[in-house]
Amino acid sequence: MKTFILLISILMILWSSTVVSSAPFPLAVADPASVGECRLVEKIPGPYGYRFWGPPPVLGDFKYRSAVKAKEAGATHIFWREAIKGYYGQTRVIGYAFDCSGVAMPKYFEDAALY
């Protein structure tokens, strides 16, 4: 019986970690060149993970929660950078949140619009 409860608990944890939020992402994702004239609101360092094992499992939740926090601080755009540390390739995602109010941002279009 204990094994069954343990199995159900593990399955529930795995299921809850794969559920995708239906809420839209609160900030516009940008690249470093497009936010050059904007004001830096916040630098948000993320969790470390090993490069060859893929990103840490908390990365999606980290990006969403940090974007909500940056939005509350007044940011309108965010871009993500990956920093590598150490011999074994520990990586960390760092978010840079910017306030681009009043700045003309470039308009990007889908690749499908070219064809």
CORTA-V977046 format. One record per residue. N is the residue number from 0. PHI is phi in radians with two decimals (none if undefined). Layout:
BEGIN
{{N:PHI} {N:PHI}}
END
This chain:
BEGIN
{{0:none} {1:-1.12} {2:-1.14} {3:-1.13} {4:-1.15} {5:-1.09} {6:-1.10} {7:-1.11} {8:-1.10} {9:-1.12} {10:-1.13} {11:-1.16} {12:-1.15} {13:-1.12} {14:-1.15} {15:-1.21} {16:-1.41} {17:-1.78} {18:-1.25} {19:-1.63} {20:-1.23} {21:-1.55} {22:-1.31} {23:-1.21} {24:-1.20} {25:-1.26} {26:-2.13} {27:-1.40} {28:-1.44} {29:-2.23} {30:-1.93} {31:-1.05} {32:-1.20} {33:-1.40} {34:-1.82} {35:-1.09} {36:-1.72} {37:-1.57} {38:-1.61} {39:-1.23} {40:-1.66} {41:-2.76} {42:-1.91} {43:-2.08} {44:-1.36} {45:-1.78} {46:-1.31} {47:-1.48} {48:-2.63} {49:-1.54} {50:-1.03} {51:-1.42} {52:-1.70} {53:1.59} {54:-1.23} {55:-1.09} {56:-1.16} {57:-1.61} {58:-1.14} {59:-1.08} {60:-1.17} {61:-1.06} {62:-1.09} {63:-1.19} {64:-1.15} {65:-1.24} {66:-1.19} {67:-1.13} {68:-1.12} {69:-1.19} {70:-1.10} {71:-1.15} {72:-1.44} {73:1.91} {74:-1.39} {75:-2.04} {76:-2.36} {77:-2.55} {78:-2.32} {79:-1.95} {80:-2.27} {81:-1.83} {82:-1.90} {83:-1.86} {84:-2.35} {85:1.50} {86:-1.22} {87:-1.55} {88:1.38} {89:-1.20} {90:-1.97} {91:-2.46} {92:-1.59} {93:-2.10} {94:-1.76} {95:-2.03} {96:-1.72} {97:-2.19} {98:-1.78} {99:-1.89} {100:-1.16} {101:1.45} {102:-1.83} {103:-1.29} {104:-1.64} {105:-1.18} {106:-1.65} {107:-1.73} {108:-2.30} {109:-1.24} {110:-1.10} {111:-1.15} {112:-1.26} {113:-1.35} {114:-1.85}}
END
